[in-house]
Amino acid sequence: MDTKAFKRSLHKSEQYHRTGFGHDEAVTNLLQFEYNSQLIQQIRENGYHWQQENVTIRLAEAFGFCWGVERAVALAYETRRQYPQERIWITNEIIHNPSVNQNLRDMGVEFIPVQTNGQKDFTVVTQNDVVILPAFGASVQEMQLLNDKGCTIMDTTCPWVSKVWNTVEKHKKVDYTSIIHGKYKHEETIATSSFAGTYLILLNLEEAEYVADYILNPGETAQERQQRQADFLAKFAKAYSPGFNPETDLVRIGIANQTTMLKGETEQIGKLFERTMMRKYGPAHVNEHFLSFNTICDATQERQDAMFQLVEEPLDLMVVIGGFNSSNTTHLQEISIDKDIPSYHIDSAARIGPGNRVEHKPLHCDLTITEDWLPTGPIVVGITSGASTPDKVVSEIVAKIFAIKNTPVATLGSC
């Protein structure tokens, strides 16, 4: 499918929208009321630092809502105002934050149901309905289906995600395989791979090293090559395009990424494959076998850089706030864990209490409850939040920490 031609055609449709409807001021006021926090603004203005009796709060200098998320949420709210009576669907969570998604449900925005086999049931959508595409985007197949139905589409896809789509389309145009650093089940990566031609999705540097070794050592004999190929396909089942053949489809490769992955790891993977192709084909021919474009999201990078800076300070513990299915939040948690700082990933203030207890999600584990999570005596608490987390959620958690430590929060200003 010529995905570029389809996008051009879709963008010309009167039923397709990527900008608002003129309700900017009303929506901005509503978003500020629902998601902003006077408390967090005070802490920002105080150098991202606040000490009150025996509690010191250190905020990362970049955290919370990014521009792309703010834009997506604002467009969703505008869509509801523009179509007050129509039935409105959204193809997935607008962003990975439970409170924001619940607010949309409360506004009457319905989520496309998912069947037991994991497939979305688009039969519920009719021609007269309005459908919102979330910040992560939607697959080209979903967009085509909605366009064919003739329903109204509001596309809130983050421009950084669209930039990655353009990159894999460039790979496809010159018959390069797209190596996508991401999670193959994540909706953003599903959308990105739908715009690619031949692709392989790699979760981390370890998987990339396996692929690099395969490129350099595919096997000596026909039997060895056949076995290595079978092992390869078994290892990456569900993470490659239909008909993928590692023996022929890893000759010319290009790098892309899910925008919320760790910047440093994406860069390492790119450099690894560049070195691999140089060893395989020689320095003079590396450009004939390897392409790389910078598709790392600025907001993701800024939040990761701020986290690296924060964990260099003396901290007693770190609180990482964001949806449990938020990739960029999980990577922030990894940074604190790598520094051996006790880290608690929570999605809302409701996870704290009663008493000095917290329900949190350790890295790659199920939810767990920890008692006495805040130490006695003076403490320094580092706090960051993922790009889908409103300031108001952060302020509610800060207030609970002060309450547990018996530190009045009223003097800090309204939450």
C-alpha atoms as a printed R data frame, in Angstrom:
    type eleno elety resid chain resno       x       y      z
1   ATOM     1    CA   MET     A     1   0.000   0.000  0.000
2   ATOM     2    CA   ASP     A     2   1.239   3.495 -0.826
3   ATOM     3    CA   THR     A     3   0.828   4.935  2.676
4   ATOM     4    CA   LYS     A     4   2.081   8.399  1.682
5   ATOM     5    CA   ALA     A     5  -0.533   8.671 -1.051
6   ATOM     6    CA   PHE     A     6  -3.224   7.501  1.351
7   ATOM     7    CA   LYS     A     7  -2.224  10.132  3.935
8   ATOM     8    CA   ARG     A     8  -2.288  12.880  1.300
9   ATOM     9    CA   SER     A     9  -5.761  11.801  0.233
10  ATOM    10    CA   LEU     A    10  -6.997  11.561  3.832
11  ATOM    11    CA   HIS     A    11  -5.675  15.008  4.725
12  ATOM    12    CA   LYS     A    12  -7.707  16.533  1.885
13  ATOM    13    CA   SER     A    13 -10.958  15.038  3.143
14  ATOM    14    CA   GLU     A    14 -13.526  17.411  4.671
15  ATOM    15    CA   GLN     A    15 -14.239  14.761  7.287
16  ATOM    16    CA   TYR     A    16 -10.630  14.747  8.542
17  ATOM    17    CA   HIS     A    17  -9.273  17.267 11.080
18  ATOM    18    CA   ARG     A    18  -5.855  17.882 12.664
19  ATOM    19    CA   THR     A    19  -6.497  21.309 14.178
20  ATOM    20    CA   GLY     A    20  -9.085  22.762 16.530
21  ATOM    21    CA   PHE     A    21 -12.453  24.362 15.858
22  ATOM    22    CA   GLY     A    22 -11.950  27.792 17.415
23  ATOM    23    CA   HIS     A    23 -12.762  26.899 21.022
24  ATOM    24    CA   ASP     A    24  -9.185  27.559 22.175
25  ATOM    25    CA   GLU     A    25  -9.892  29.976 25.028
26  ATOM    26    CA   ALA     A    26 -12.688  27.947 26.600
27  ATOM    27    CA   VAL     A    27 -10.723  24.708 26.332
28  ATOM    28    CA   THR     A    28  -7.538  26.293 27.701
29  ATOM    29    CA   ASN     A    29  -9.408  27.596 30.751
30  ATOM    30    CA   LEU     A    30 -10.956  24.193 31.343
31  ATOM    31    CA   LEU     A    31  -7.644  22.349 31.015
32  ATOM    32    CA   GLN     A    32  -5.943  24.757 33.408
33  ATOM    33    CA   PHE     A    33  -8.703  24.171 35.966
34  ATOM    34    CA   GLU     A    34  -8.595  20.385 35.622
35  ATOM    35    CA   TYR     A    35  -4.884  19.724 35.250
36  ATOM    36    CA   ASN     A    36  -2.723  22.617 36.506
37  ATOM    37    CA   SER     A    37  -1.527  23.141 40.071
38  ATOM    38    CA   GLN     A    38  -0.618  26.278 41.991
39  ATOM    39    CA   LEU     A    39   1.514  24.181 44.346
40  ATOM    40    CA   ILE     A    40   3.649  22.733 41.547
41  ATOM    41    CA   GLN     A    41   4.015  26.156 39.953
42  ATOM    42    CA   GLN     A    42   5.326  27.512 43.278
43  ATOM    43    CA   ILE     A    43   7.901  24.736 43.511
44  ATOM    44    CA   ARG     A    44   8.990  25.402 39.918
45  ATOM    45    CA   GLU     A    45   9.459  29.084 40.701
46  ATOM    46    CA   ASN     A    46  11.504  28.119 43.763
47  ATOM    47    CA   GLY     A    47  14.112  26.330 41.649
48  ATOM    48    CA   TYR     A    48  12.282  22.977 41.618
49  ATOM    49    CA   HIS     A    49  13.088  22.673 45.325
50  ATOM    50    CA   TRP     A    50  10.982  23.004 48.463
51  ATOM    51    CA   GLN     A    51  11.825  22.297 52.082
52  ATOM    52    CA   GLN     A    52   9.144  22.200 54.765
53  ATOM    53    CA   GLU     A    53  10.153  21.037 58.253
54  ATOM    54    CA   ASN     A    54  11.592  17.503 57.822
55  ATOM    55    CA   VAL     A    55  10.650  17.005 54.153
56  ATOM    56    CA   THR     A    56  12.572  18.262 51.136
57  ATOM    57    CA   ILE     A    57  10.987  17.873 47.707
58  ATOM    58    CA   ARG     A    58  13.211  17.884 44.605
59  ATOM    59    CA   LEU     A    59  11.374  18.042 41.318
60  ATOM    60    CA   ALA     A    60  13.064  17.092 38.068
61  ATOM    61    CA   GLU     A    61  13.537  20.219 35.963
62  ATOM    62    CA   ALA     A    62  11.557  18.689 33.095
63  ATOM    63    CA   PHE     A    63   8.557  16.517 33.880
64  ATOM    64    CA   GLY     A    64   4.874  16.045 33.194
65  ATOM    65    CA   PHE     A    65   2.754  17.100 30.240
66  ATOM    66    CA   CYS     A    66   4.699  17.660 27.031
67  ATOM    67    CA   TRP     A    67   3.504  19.818 24.149
68  ATOM    68    CA   GLY     A    68   2.282  16.848 22.130
69  ATOM    69    CA   VAL     A    69   0.198  15.557 25.034
70  ATOM    70    CA   GLU     A    70  -1.265  19.000 25.777
71  ATOM    71    CA   ARG     A    71  -2.173  19.327 22.104
72  ATOM    72    CA   ALA     A    72  -3.842  15.896 21.965
73  ATOM    73    CA   VAL     A    73  -5.910  16.475 25.105
74  ATOM    74    CA   ALA     A    74  -6.937  19.973 23.964
75  ATOM    75    CA   LEU     A    75  -8.043  18.652 20.561
76  ATOM    76    CA   ALA     A    76 -10.082  15.911 22.231
77  ATOM    77    CA   TYR     A    77 -11.837  18.484 24.426
78  ATOM    78    CA   GLU     A    78 -12.423  20.738 21.404
79  ATOM    79    CA   THR     A    79 -13.954  17.823 19.530
80  ATOM    80    CA   ARG     A    80 -16.475  17.257 22.301
81  ATOM    81    CA   ARG     A    81 -17.424  20.967 22.283
82  ATOM    82    CA   GLN     A    82 -17.718  21.001 18.486
83  ATOM    83    CA   TYR     A    83 -19.892  17.873 18.426
84  ATOM    84    CA   PRO     A    84 -21.962  18.071 21.644
85  ATOM    85    CA   GLN     A    85 -24.659  15.617 20.488
86  ATOM    86    CA   GLU     A    86 -22.762  13.208 18.242
87  ATOM    87    CA   ARG     A    87 -21.446   9.897 19.447
88  ATOM    88    CA   ILE     A    88 -17.653  10.183 19.813
89  ATOM    89    CA   TRP     A    89 -15.224   7.260 19.893
90  ATOM    90    CA   ILE     A    90 -11.501   7.088 20.535
91  ATOM    91    CA   THR     A    91  -9.404   4.248 19.129
92  ATOM    92    CA   ASN     A    92  -7.207   3.926 22.223
93  ATOM    93    CA   GLU     A    93  -6.300   5.804 25.388
94  ATOM    94    CA   ILE     A    94  -5.708   9.448 24.405
95  ATOM    95    CA   ILE     A    95  -2.548   9.303 26.530
96  ATOM    96    CA   HIS     A    96  -1.351   6.868 29.186
97  ATOM    97    CA   ASN     A    97  -2.889   8.585 32.180
98  ATOM    98    CA   PRO     A    98  -5.923   7.111 33.963
99  ATOM    99    CA   SER     A    99  -7.373  10.418 35.213
100 ATOM   100    CA   VAL     A   100  -7.268  12.065 31.772
101 ATOM   101    CA   ASN     A   101  -8.873   9.062 30.111
102 ATOM   102    CA   GLN     A   102 -11.554   8.934 32.814
103 ATOM   103    CA   ASN     A   103 -12.315  12.612 32.224
104 ATOM   104    CA   LEU     A   104 -12.959  11.823 28.561
105 ATOM   105    CA   ARG     A   105 -15.292   8.979 29.550
106 ATOM   106    CA   ASP     A   106 -17.119  11.372 31.865
107 ATOM   107    CA   MET     A   107 -17.550  13.698 28.845
108 ATOM   108    CA   GLY     A   108 -19.238  10.890 26.933
109 ATOM   109    CA   VAL     A   109 -16.276   9.850 24.783
110 ATOM   110    CA   GLU     A   110 -16.445   6.089 24.256
111 ATOM   111    CA   PHE     A   111 -13.485   3.777 23.706
112 ATOM   112    CA   ILE     A   112 -13.499   1.288 20.837
113 ATOM   113    CA   PRO     A   113 -14.189  -2.095 22.478
114 ATOM   114    CA   VAL     A   114 -11.550  -4.804 22.309
115 ATOM   115    CA   GLN     A   115 -12.590  -8.385 21.572
116 ATOM   116    CA   THR     A   116 -11.288 -11.455 23.435
117 ATOM   117    CA   ASN     A   117  -8.756 -12.055 20.649
118 ATOM   118    CA   GLY     A   118  -7.265  -8.594 21.248
119 ATOM   119    CA   GLN     A   119  -8.695  -7.082 18.072
120 ATOM   120    CA   LYS     A   120 -10.686  -3.842 18.187
121 ATOM   121    CA   ASP     A   121 -14.343  -4.045 17.228
122 ATOM   122    CA   PHE     A   122 -14.913  -1.197 14.761
123 ATOM   123    CA   THR     A   123 -18.388  -2.460 13.868
124 ATOM   124    CA   VAL     A   124 -19.717  -0.141 16.597
125 ATOM   125    CA   VAL     A   125 -18.688   2.914 14.551
126 ATOM   126    CA   THR     A   126 -21.185   4.342 12.077
127 ATOM   127    CA   GLN     A   127 -20.973   7.007  9.374
128 ATOM   128    CA   ASN     A   128 -22.455   9.680 11.625
129 ATOM   129    CA   ASP     A   129 -19.972   9.102 14.447
130 ATOM   130    CA   VAL     A   130 -16.843  11.088 15.291
131 ATOM   131    CA   VAL     A   131 -13.596   9.185 15.972
132 ATOM   132    CA   ILE     A   132 -10.530  10.564 17.776
133 ATOM   133    CA   LEU     A   133  -7.111   9.151 16.961
134 ATOM   134    CA   PRO     A   134  -4.915   9.361 20.106
135 ATOM   135    CA   ALA     A   135  -1.531  11.014 20.606
136 ATOM   136    CA   PHE     A   136   0.228   7.704 19.808
137 ATOM   137    CA   GLY     A   137  -1.486   7.604 16.420
138 ATOM   138    CA   ALA     A   138  -3.395   4.776 14.785
139 ATOM   139    CA   SER     A   139  -2.407   2.189 12.227
140 ATOM   140    CA   VAL     A   140  -2.873   3.004  8.566
141 ATOM   141    CA   GLN     A   141  -5.348   0.104  8.362
142 ATOM   142    CA   GLU     A   142  -7.496   1.663 11.115
143 ATOM   143    CA   MET     A   143  -7.401   5.056  9.422
144 ATOM   144    CA   GLN     A   144  -8.393   3.547  6.103
145 ATOM   145    CA   LEU     A   145 -11.276   1.633  7.699
146 ATOM   146    CA   LEU     A   146 -12.599   4.796  9.396
147 ATOM   147    CA   ASN     A   147 -12.198   6.808  6.223
148 ATOM   148    CA   ASP     A   148 -14.100   4.160  4.237
149 ATOM   149    CA   LYS     A   149 -16.920   4.309  6.790
150 ATOM   150    CA   GLY     A   150 -17.212   8.044  6.124
151 ATOM   151    CA   CYS     A   151 -17.104   9.065  9.782
152 ATOM   152    CA   THR     A   152 -15.544  12.296 11.028
153 ATOM   153    CA   ILE     A   153 -11.915  11.880 12.167
154 ATOM   154    CA   MET     A   154 -10.011  14.061 14.651
155 ATOM   155    CA   ASP     A   155  -6.336  13.144 14.426
156 ATOM   156    CA   THR     A   156  -4.396  14.135 17.567
157 ATOM   157    CA   THR     A   157  -1.260  12.177 16.621
158 ATOM   158    CA   CYS     A   158   1.866  13.811 18.042
159 ATOM   159    CA   PRO     A   159   3.986  15.367 15.264
160 ATOM   160    CA   TRP     A   160   7.030  13.524 16.648
161 ATOM   161    CA   VAL     A   161   5.252  10.228 16.019
162 ATOM   162    CA   SER     A   162   4.393  11.374 12.494
163 ATOM   163    CA   LYS     A   163   8.088  12.158 12.002
164 ATOM   164    CA   VAL     A   164   8.928   8.517 12.705
165 ATOM   165    CA   TRP     A   165   6.280   7.415 10.197
166 ATOM   166    CA   ASN     A   166   7.959   9.581  7.576
167 ATOM   167    CA   THR     A   167  11.278   7.931  8.406
168 ATOM   168    CA   VAL     A   168  10.069   4.354  7.909
169 ATOM   169    CA   GLU     A   169   8.368   5.434  4.687
170 ATOM   170    CA   LYS     A   170  11.779   6.684  3.482
171 ATOM   171    CA   HIS     A   171  13.238   3.278  4.342
172 ATOM   172    CA   LYS     A   172  10.447   1.587  2.395
173 ATOM   173    CA   LYS     A   173  10.964   3.808 -0.653
174 ATOM   174    CA   VAL     A   174  14.590   2.650 -1.057
175 ATOM   175    CA   ASP     A   175  13.949  -0.987 -0.037
176 ATOM   176    CA   TYR     A   176  15.628  -0.811  3.368
177 ATOM   177    CA   THR     A   177  14.351  -2.855  6.309
178 ATOM   178    CA   SER     A   178  13.228  -0.660  9.215
179 ATOM   179    CA   ILE     A   179  14.794  -1.655 12.524
180 ATOM   180    CA   ILE     A   180  12.345  -0.156 15.034
181 ATOM   181    CA   HIS     A   181  13.541   0.257 18.625
182 ATOM   182    CA   GLY     A   182  10.319  -0.208 20.555
183 ATOM   183    CA   LYS     A   183   7.773  -2.554 22.120
184 ATOM   184    CA   TYR     A   184   5.929  -4.565 19.494
185 ATOM   185    CA   LYS     A   185   2.654  -4.513 21.475
186 ATOM   186    CA   HIS     A   186   2.724  -0.754 22.073
187 ATOM   187    CA   GLU     A   187   0.127   1.138 20.048
188 ATOM   188    CA   GLU     A   188   2.673   3.660 18.787
189 ATOM   189    CA   THR     A   189   4.955   0.936 17.440
190 ATOM   190    CA   ILE     A   190   1.978  -0.898 15.928
191 ATOM   191    CA   ALA     A   191   1.087   2.310 14.094
192 ATOM   192    CA   THR     A   192   4.681   2.955 13.004
193 ATOM   193    CA   SER     A   193   5.162  -0.561 11.664
194 ATOM   194    CA   SER     A   194   1.954  -0.200  9.615
195 ATOM   195    CA   PHE     A   195   3.641   2.603  7.642
196 ATOM   196    CA   ALA     A   196   6.823   0.582  7.124
197 ATOM   197    CA   GLY     A   197   7.594  -1.939  4.435
198 ATOM   198    CA   THR     A   198   9.824  -4.696  5.790
199 ATOM   199    CA   TYR     A   199  10.490  -4.233  9.500
200 ATOM   200    CA   LEU     A   200  11.932  -5.798 12.646
201 ATOM   201    CA   ILE     A   201  11.077  -4.512 16.129
202 ATOM   202    CA   LEU     A   202  13.788  -4.704 18.799
203 ATOM   203    CA   LEU     A   203  13.103  -4.093 22.480
204 ATOM   204    CA   ASN     A   204  16.601  -3.318 23.690
205 ATOM   205    CA   LEU     A   205  20.346  -3.356 23.076
206 ATOM   206    CA   GLU     A   206  20.578  -7.042 23.967
207 ATOM   207    CA   GLU     A   207  18.218  -7.981 21.143
208 ATOM   208    CA   ALA     A   208  20.099  -5.648 18.799
209 ATOM   209    CA   GLU     A   209  23.368  -7.408 19.650
210 ATOM   210    CA   TYR     A   210  21.764 -10.747 18.764
211 ATOM   211    CA   VAL     A   211  20.739  -9.377 15.363
212 ATOM   212    CA   ALA     A   212  24.184  -7.844 14.786
213 ATOM   213    CA   ASP     A   213  25.795 -11.191 15.536
214 ATOM   214    CA   TYR     A   214  23.442 -12.878 13.086
215 ATOM   215    CA   ILE     A   215  24.372 -10.403 10.356
216 ATOM   216    CA   LEU     A   216  28.074 -11.102 10.879
217 ATOM   217    CA   ASN     A   217  27.765 -14.851 11.563
218 ATOM   218    CA   PRO     A   218  24.796 -16.337  9.673
219 ATOM   219    CA   GLY     A   219  26.367 -19.821  9.702
220 ATOM   220    CA   GLU     A   220  29.040 -21.685  7.732
221 ATOM   221    CA   THR     A   221  27.117 -24.593  6.230
222 ATOM   222    CA   ALA     A   222  23.624 -24.684  4.731
223 ATOM   223    CA   GLN     A   223  22.424 -26.651  7.765
224 ATOM   224    CA   GLU     A   224  23.883 -24.088 10.183
225 ATOM   225    CA   ARG     A   225  22.335 -21.220  8.258
226 ATOM   226    CA   GLN     A   226  18.947 -22.920  8.226
227 ATOM   227    CA   GLN     A   227  19.088 -23.535 11.990
228 ATOM   228    CA   ARG     A   228  20.219 -19.989 12.763
229 ATOM   229    CA   GLN     A   229  17.417 -18.606 10.629
230 ATOM   230    CA   ALA     A   230  14.839 -20.768 12.412
231 ATOM   231    CA   ASP     A   231  16.163 -19.675 15.815
232 ATOM   232    CA   PHE     A   232  16.051 -16.028 14.728
233 ATOM   233    CA   LEU     A   233  12.437 -16.211 13.565
234 ATOM   234    CA   ALA     A   234  11.401 -17.994 16.753
235 ATOM   235    CA   LYS     A   235  13.110 -15.414 18.954
236 ATOM   236    CA   PHE     A   236  11.408 -12.451 17.272
237 ATOM   237    CA   ALA     A   237   8.024 -14.036 16.548
238 ATOM   238    CA   LYS     A   238   5.343 -11.290 16.306
239 ATOM   239    CA   ALA     A   239   8.042  -8.604 16.006
240 ATOM   240    CA   TYR     A   240   8.656  -8.644 12.244
241 ATOM   241    CA   SER     A   241   6.769  -8.026  9.025
242 ATOM   242    CA   PRO     A   242   5.003 -10.889  7.188
243 ATOM   243    CA   GLY     A   243   7.408 -13.017  5.169
244 ATOM   244    CA   PHE     A   244  10.474 -11.598  6.931
245 ATOM   245    CA   ASN     A   245  13.678 -13.416  5.949
246 ATOM   246    CA   PRO     A   246  16.699 -12.515  8.118
247 ATOM   247    CA   GLU     A   247  19.119 -13.794  5.482
248 ATOM   248    CA   THR     A   248  17.941 -11.335  2.822
249 ATOM   249    CA   ASP     A   249  16.141  -8.615  4.800
250 ATOM   250    CA   LEU     A   250  19.118  -7.559  6.940
251 ATOM   251    CA   VAL     A   251  21.348  -6.566  4.044
252 ATOM   252    CA   ARG     A   252  20.078  -2.953  3.973
253 ATOM   253    CA   ILE     A   253  18.670  -1.509  7.180
254 ATOM   254    CA   GLY     A   254  17.470   1.817  8.575
255 ATOM   255    CA   ILE     A   255  16.924   2.806 12.214
256 ATOM   256    CA   ALA     A   256  13.732   4.238 13.723
257 ATOM   257    CA   ASN     A   257  12.268   4.188 17.212
258 ATOM   258    CA   GLN     A   258   9.216   4.388 19.411
259 ATOM   259    CA   THR     A   259   9.474   8.000 20.578
260 ATOM   260    CA   THR     A   260   9.275   7.112 24.282
261 ATOM   261    CA   MET     A   261  12.254   4.746 24.427
262 ATOM   262    CA   LEU     A   262  15.486   5.593 26.235
263 ATOM   263    CA   LYS     A   263  17.423   8.027 24.065
264 ATOM   264    CA   GLY     A   264  20.808   6.593 24.989
265 ATOM   265    CA   GLU     A   265  19.777   3.048 24.105
266 ATOM   266    CA   THR     A   266  18.374   4.090 20.707
267 ATOM   267    CA   GLU     A   267  21.675   5.832 19.969
268 ATOM   268    CA   GLN     A   268  23.641   2.746 21.068
269 ATOM   269    CA   ILE     A   269  21.562   0.525 18.790
270 ATOM   270    CA   GLY     A   270  22.131   2.861 15.844
271 ATOM   271    CA   LYS     A   271  25.898   2.936 16.404
272 ATOM   272    CA   LEU     A   272  25.988  -0.841 16.847
273 ATOM   273    CA   PHE     A   273  24.345  -1.460 13.472
274 ATOM   274    CA   GLU     A   274  26.506   1.144 11.767
275 ATOM   275    CA   ARG     A   275  29.637  -0.649 13.054
276 ATOM   276    CA   THR     A   276  28.138  -3.995 12.094
277 ATOM   277    CA   MET     A   277  27.508  -2.943  8.492
278 ATOM   278    CA   MET     A   278  30.970  -1.406  8.332
279 ATOM   279    CA   ARG     A   279  32.528  -4.715  9.388
280 ATOM   280    CA   LYS     A   280  30.301  -6.684  7.035
281 ATOM   281    CA   TYR     A   281  30.647  -4.564  3.903
282 ATOM   282    CA   GLY     A   282  33.586  -2.256  4.544
283 ATOM   283    CA   PRO     A   283  33.742   1.471  5.402
284 ATOM   284    CA   ALA     A   284  33.453   2.516  1.760
285 ATOM   285    CA   HIS     A   285  30.065   0.791  1.379
286 ATOM   286    CA   VAL     A   286  28.435   1.334  4.773
287 ATOM   287    CA   ASN     A   287  26.130   4.053  3.393
288 ATOM   288    CA   GLU     A   288  24.765   1.546  0.883
289 ATOM   289    CA   HIS     A   289  23.606  -0.693  3.746
290 ATOM   290    CA   PHE     A   290  22.746   1.603  6.662
291 ATOM   291    CA   LEU     A   291  20.472   4.641  7.140
292 ATOM   292    CA   SER     A   292  19.886   6.597 10.327
293 ATOM   293    CA   PHE     A   293  17.642   9.591 11.065
294 ATOM   294    CA   ASN     A   294  17.167  11.304 14.418
295 ATOM   295    CA   THR     A   295  13.643  10.333 15.516
296 ATOM   296    CA   ILE     A   296  14.109  10.816 19.262
297 ATOM   297    CA   CYS     A   297  11.358  12.990 20.738
298 ATOM   298    CA   ASP     A   298  12.623  16.258 22.259
299 ATOM   299    CA   ALA     A   299  10.252  15.998 25.229
300 ATOM   300    CA   THR     A   300  11.278  12.430 26.011
301 ATOM   301    CA   GLN     A   301  14.931  13.442 25.800
302 ATOM   302    CA   GLU     A   302  14.431  16.473 28.062
303 ATOM   303    CA   ARG     A   303  12.690  14.411 30.746
304 ATOM   304    CA   GLN     A   304  15.355  11.724 30.649
305 ATOM   305    CA   ASP     A   305  18.169  14.298 30.822
306 ATOM   306    CA   ALA     A   306  16.471  15.995 33.783
307 ATOM   307    CA   MET     A   307  16.133  12.629 35.511
308 ATOM   308    CA   PHE     A   308  19.824  11.827 34.986
309 ATOM   309    CA   GLN     A   309  20.613  15.191 36.570
310 ATOM   310    CA   LEU     A   310  18.255  14.672 39.511
311 ATOM   311    CA   VAL     A   311  19.569  11.226 40.497
312 ATOM   312    CA   GLU     A   312  23.052  12.692 40.957
313 ATOM   313    CA   GLU     A   313  21.717  14.557 43.998
314 ATOM   314    CA   PRO     A   314  21.532  12.929 47.464
315 ATOM   315    CA   LEU     A   315  18.015  11.454 47.546
316 ATOM   316    CA   ASP     A   316  16.411   9.101 50.047
317 ATOM   317    CA   LEU     A   317  13.870   7.879 47.542
318 ATOM   318    CA   MET     A   318  12.356   8.636 44.158
319 ATOM   319    CA   VAL     A   319   8.689   8.841 43.237
320 ATOM   320    CA   VAL     A   320   8.000   8.312 39.533
321 ATOM   321    CA   ILE     A   321   4.454   9.277 38.559
322 ATOM   322    CA   GLY     A   322   2.617   8.093 35.476
323 ATOM   323    CA   GLY     A   323   0.408   5.420 33.974
324 ATOM   324    CA   PHE     A   324   1.642   1.882 34.524
325 ATOM   325    CA   ASN     A   325   1.403   1.285 30.760
326 ATOM   326    CA   SER     A   326   3.379   4.474 30.016
327 ATOM   327    CA   SER     A   327   6.629   3.590 28.272
328 ATOM   328    CA   ASN     A   328   8.348   6.939 28.887
329 ATOM   329    CA   THR     A   329   7.461   6.775 32.614
330 ATOM   330    CA   THR     A   330   8.898   3.260 32.912
331 ATOM   331    CA   HIS     A   331  12.179   4.443 31.411
332 ATOM   332    CA   LEU     A   332  12.360   7.258 33.967
333 ATOM   333    CA   GLN     A   333  12.008   4.638 36.678
334 ATOM   334    CA   GLU     A   334  14.874   2.637 35.152
335 ATOM   335    CA   ILE     A   335  17.192   5.625 35.538
336 ATOM   336    CA   SER     A   336  16.649   5.861 39.305
337 ATOM   337    CA   ILE     A   337  16.949   2.102 39.758
338 ATOM   338    CA   ASP     A   338  20.277   2.116 37.916
339 ATOM   339    CA   LYS     A   339  21.510   4.561 40.591
340 ATOM   340    CA   ASP     A   340  20.284   2.227 43.388
341 ATOM   341    CA   ILE     A   341  17.758   4.789 44.623
342 ATOM   342    CA   PRO     A   342  14.601   3.277 46.154
343 ATOM   343    CA   SER     A   343  11.991   3.985 43.474
344 ATOM   344    CA   TYR     A   344   8.204   3.946 43.631
345 ATOM   345    CA   HIS     A   345   6.195   4.090 40.401
346 ATOM   346    CA   ILE     A   346   2.605   5.159 41.118
347 ATOM   347    CA   ASP     A   347  -0.139   6.489 38.873
348 ATOM   348    CA   SER     A   348  -2.157   8.560 41.350
349 ATOM   349    CA   ALA     A   349  -2.365   9.796 44.933
350 ATOM   350    CA   ALA     A   350  -4.934   7.062 45.609
351 ATOM   351    CA   ARG     A   351  -2.017   4.590 45.711
352 ATOM   352    CA   ILE     A   352  -0.730   6.227 48.925
353 ATOM   353    CA   GLY     A   353  -2.221   5.233 52.299
354 ATOM   354    CA   PRO     A   354  -3.881   4.477 54.548
355 ATOM   355    CA   GLY     A   355  -1.055   5.257 56.902
356 ATOM   356    CA   ASN     A   356   2.526   5.116 55.691
357 ATOM   357    CA   ARG     A   357   1.973   2.598 52.921
358 ATOM   358    CA   VAL     A   358   2.114   2.743 49.154
359 ATOM   359    CA   GLU     A   359   0.825   0.530 46.356
360 ATOM   360    CA   HIS     A   360   3.353   0.759 43.553
361 ATOM   361    CA   LYS     A   361   4.673  -1.085 40.518
362 ATOM   362    CA   PRO     A   362   8.281  -2.260 40.694
363 ATOM   363    CA   LEU     A   363  10.041  -2.476 37.337
364 ATOM   364    CA   HIS     A   364   8.748  -5.433 35.277
365 ATOM   365    CA   CYS     A   365   6.670  -6.670 38.235
366 ATOM   366    CA   ASP     A   366   3.046  -6.647 39.342
367 ATOM   367    CA   LEU     A   367   1.615  -4.101 41.752
368 ATOM   368    CA   THR     A   368   2.878  -4.522 45.292
369 ATOM   369    CA   ILE     A   369   2.269  -2.865 48.657
370 ATOM   370    CA   THR     A   370   5.128  -1.503 50.751
371 ATOM   371    CA   GLU     A   371   4.596  -0.473 54.357
372 ATOM   372    CA   ASP     A   372   6.576   2.341 56.006
373 ATOM   373    CA   TRP     A   373   7.848   3.486 52.620
374 ATOM   374    CA   LEU     A   374   8.665   6.987 53.881
375 ATOM   375    CA   PRO     A   375  11.581   6.760 56.361
376 ATOM   376    CA   THR     A   376  11.419   8.436 59.752
377 ATOM   377    CA   GLY     A   377  13.259  11.689 60.305
378 ATOM   378    CA   PRO     A   378  14.304  14.218 57.650
379 ATOM   379    CA   ILE     A   379  13.988  12.939 54.071
380 ATOM   380    CA   VAL     A   380  14.752  14.170 50.576
381 ATOM   381    CA   VAL     A   381  12.239  12.964 47.993
382 ATOM   382    CA   GLY     A   382  12.960  13.165 44.273
383 ATOM   383    CA   ILE     A   383   9.877  13.447 42.086
384 ATOM   384    CA   THR     A   384   9.365  13.193 38.354
385 ATOM   385    CA   SER     A   385   6.443  12.317 36.119
386 ATOM   386    CA   GLY     A   386   5.938  10.997 32.632
387 ATOM   387    CA   ALA     A   387   4.872  13.124 29.687
388 ATOM   388    CA   SER     A   388   1.224  12.088 30.143
389 ATOM   389    CA   THR     A   389   0.922  13.147 33.800
390 ATOM   390    CA   PRO     A   390  -0.877  16.396 34.739
391 ATOM   391    CA   ASP     A   391   0.632  18.718 37.360
392 ATOM   392    CA   LYS     A   392  -2.500  18.266 39.457
393 ATOM   393    CA   VAL     A   393  -1.744  14.578 39.959
394 ATOM   394    CA   VAL     A   394   1.826  15.430 41.000
395 ATOM   395    CA   SER     A   395   0.550  18.029 43.491
396 ATOM   396    CA   GLU     A   396  -1.876  15.553 45.078
397 ATOM   397    CA   ILE     A   397   0.984  13.109 45.640
398 ATOM   398    CA   VAL     A   398   3.261  15.797 47.094
399 ATOM   399    CA   ALA     A   399   0.475  16.825 49.470
400 ATOM   400    CA   LYS     A   400   0.060  13.222 50.670
401 ATOM   401    CA   ILE     A   401   3.793  12.905 51.336
402 ATOM   402    CA   PHE     A   402   3.695  16.033 53.478
403 ATOM   403    CA   ALA     A   403   0.602  14.747 55.282
404 ATOM   404    CA   ILE     A   404   2.270  11.421 56.150
405 ATOM   405    CA   LYS     A   405   5.276  13.284 57.533
406 ATOM   406    CA   ASN     A   406   2.933  15.553 59.510
407 ATOM   407    CA   THR     A   407   4.056  18.613 57.584
408 ATOM   408    CA   PRO     A   408   1.302  21.167 56.899
409 ATOM   409    CA   VAL     A   409   0.854  21.691 53.178
410 ATOM   410    CA   ALA     A   410  -1.529  24.637 53.466
411 ATOM   411    CA   THR     A   411   1.363  27.125 53.688
412 ATOM   412    CA   LEU     A   412   2.532  26.033 50.254
413 ATOM   413    CA   GLY     A   413  -0.546  27.258 48.499
414 ATOM   414    CA   SER     A   414  -3.588  25.652 47.002
415 ATOM   415    CA   CYS     A   415  -3.303  22.293 45.245
